[in-house]
Amino acid sequence: MTGPKSIISTLQRHGALWPLVALGLIWLVIIIVNPGFFAFTIQDGRVFGGVIDIFNRGAPVALIAIGMSLVIATGGIDLSVGAVMAIAGAVAANLIVGTDLPAPLIILAGLGAGLAAGLLNGTLVAGFGIQPIVATLILLVAGRGVAQLLNDGQIITFQNEAFAFVGVGTLLGLPMPVWLVLFVLAAMLLITRRTALGLFVEAVGANASASHYAGVPVRAIKLTVYAIAGLCAALAGLVATADIQGADANNVGLWIELDAILAVVIGGTSLMGGRYSLVLAVVGALIIQSLNTAVVLSGIPPKFNLVIKSAVIVAVLMLQSPVAQAQLASLRRRFTA
Amino acid sequence: MKQLITLIVSAIAIAGCGSGSSEGGADDQLTVGFSQVGSESGWRTSFTQAVQAEARDRGIDLKFSDAQQKQENQIRAVRSFIAQGVDAIVIAPVVETGWKPVLTEAKRAGIPVVIVDRNMALEDDSLYLTRVASDFVEEGRKAGRWLMEETGGDCDIVELQGTVGATAAIDRMTGFNEVIANYPDAEIVMTQTADFTRARGKEIMETFLRAMDPADICAVWAHNDEMALGAVIAMKEAGIDPGDDILVVSVDAVPDIFKAMADGDTNATVELSPHMGGPAFDAIEAHLRGESVEKLISVNGDLFTQETAAEEYQKRTAG
C-alpha cells in the first residue's frame, strides 16, 4: 500500500502536506517567471542551480529555526538569535584580524560565544523564572550592542580562506552552508529521537509542572534548549560572516528571529509548546527563502516585497489552521460520498 | 534603561562642561553642541571625525553627543546644550519628525540650530538657521554620467537599490535615471532593493546572475558602496571578473571601496561628502557676525575612479 494516496495521507498525518504544497507552488511560480532558474550546471566541481541557491541562502534561517523549534517546543521563545549571530561574527572577525589562531579555533571561539549567550538566556528563564520573551529581549537589545562594541562600530573585514570556507566553501559539489544544515539537522534528530531529550522537551512544553512532578528535570531541559539555540545562532552567524568575509554588527541577522519563528510556525509547530518538527522547520525556512527569491526574480518593484511575502505567508498559515482543515475535510467528504 | 541613558547623557554633558571650563578664560571661543545620530556605519564615523577635526582646526569647543540611533537621546542632548548655554547647536537628526518643541526651546534661548545630513520636517523655517545636506540627486547624476561616458551610452544595467523609502535611495535613483533617459541604448534590466547592506548586495547579485546570462550585464549600479562590495563577492564566486566583465559604480566613498577600486574590482564611486562641519560652522560664524544665511546649503562630493584609488585609500586609512 504505497500508492500516491497513502503517501499523501502519511504526509498529512505528520502535518507535512501543506508546507510541502506551499513550497511546490512557490517553486512553480519561480519556474513560470524564470524557466531557466532551476537548471543544474556543474562547474569546477561545484553544482550550480536555483534549488542549491535557495538552500544555501536559506541556511542561516534554517539553522536558527532548528534551535528555535526546540525552544518553542518547551513553550519558550528566543528573540536574541540575531544578536547572537552578530556577537559570534564579531568575535570571529576580531580574532582573525587580531591574532594568528587557526580557523578551527576561531570557529570554536565563535560557537563558544553563542553557547555562553544561550546559557545566559537559559539561566534567566530556567534559573530565575523570567518569562522567555523578556529574558531573551535583554540580549536582543544588548547583544547587538556588545557586537558593535567589539567591532568599534565598524564593519571588520578579513582575508582568511580557511574561515571563509564555512560560508563559501564547496564540499562534494555542494556549498558548505547546505552541509551544515544537513549535519545539524541529522545531529539534532539523532539526539532528540535516540535519547529521551525529545520526549522531555515535549513534556516540558505540554505541562511543565506535571513534568516536574513526574521527575523530568525541567530546568536542565530548558537550559539545554536555550544553549542549543545559542549554538545554532552562532553557527548561522559564522556562516553569514564568512559569506561576506566581514562582520557587519549592525546588519547581520537583523530581524532574523522573526523569520526563524515564522519558519517554525509554518512548519506546523505550535507556539504553545509541546509539539514540534525539526524537518518541517527547515522546510519552513526554505519556503521563506523561496519567497524572497521569487519576489526578486519576478521583477515586481521592491516596494511590494513585504506585502507579497506577508500575503503568501498568511495564506499558508490559514490553510494550516484547524478551521480551514475542518472545512477542507468536510469538502472532501462531500466529494467522495 | 532610560535612567541609564539619562545618566550617560548627563555624564557626557558634565564631562563636556568640565573640559570647557578647564580650558576656560578664552571668552571669545565659540562653543557648539553637536548631536550625532550614532556610529552605525563607516561613513557615519568618518562624518563625526570630519566635524571634530574641523572644530579643532577652528578652535571651536565642540560638545559631542552620540544619540545611538534614538531621537529621545537627541532631544535630551539638545536640552542639555541649551542649559549649558552653548553658542550654537548642530543636529544630525535620526528621524524627520518631532523636532518642533525642542527647537522652539532653542529659539527662545536665542541659540541658532543647524541641521546637517538628514532632513527635519518643519513648517516654520525660523526654527533653524540653515540646513547643510548632500545633494543625493546630483550623486545619482554623477554616477550615471560617468557610466554613460565609459560605455558610450550603450549599457544594460542591474541596479541594487537602497532601503525602500529612504531619501538617499529615492533621490539617487531619480538622478541616475534622469541621466540614462537621454541614452536610448542604456537600460536598467533588473532592479531590487538590497537594503544598503553588503550581505543583501551579495544575495541579490547572485540571484541576478542566475536569472539572466551574466554576459548580458554591462554594469552594476549600487546606491551605496556596501552593496557594491557584496555584489563584487557574488561575481567573483560566479567566475566573473568584476570591474572588467561587469562594471561597478556606487556612491559613498567609504575606505573599503577604494581598496576594491585599487584592486580593480569596482570602477567608480561618488563621494557622499562627510565634510558638512565646515559649511555648518561657516554659517554659524556668519550668523553671529550678523550676516544672513541661506536656508539650504548643498554639499557635493566628487567622483573617484581606479586611477586615484590606491592613493585615496592610503590617505583615508592613515588619518
Interface residues (C-beta under 8 A of the other chain):
Chain A: N34 G36 F37 Q43 D44 F48 G50 D53 R57 Q148 G153 Q154 I155 T157 V168 A240 D243 I244 Q245 G246 D248 N250 N251 V252 T293 V296 L297 G299 P301 P302 K303 N305
Chain B: S39 E40 S41 G42 R44 T45 Q161 V164 G165 M190 T191 Q192 T193 D195 T197 R198 A199 K202 E203 I204 E206 T207 F208 R210 A211 E226 L229 G230 I233 E237 G239 D256
